[in-house]
């Protein structure tokens, strides 16, 4: 059990920092960048598959959907990476988190469809 300055459980000492501003935001920035890079690969492969053997309407629409999803994810990631530069970055808002999760899931479905 953590005993604080006055012996109370969970109390913090006056000298203890609230948060280390170093590695955690950097890991989060790198994770956002890896995710957007993966989305870019899926969008490029979708465009390549759409144009392989002659363009079809369904293929072009699927590639456009993948590109739109990737652009939405890229915009969210850019905003989050910029927010992480603050000394105390705000928590990711639930609507933004939901949108990012839906974009990633939809891109994963598109990537799986490319395999089959």
Buried (B, 14 or more C-beta within 10 A) or exposed (E): EEEEEEEEEEEEEEEEEEEEBEEEBEEBBEEBEEBBEBBBEBBBBBBEBBEEEEEEEEBBEBBBBBBEBBBBBBEBBEBBBEBBEEEEBEEBEEEBEEBBEEBBEBBEEBBEEBEE
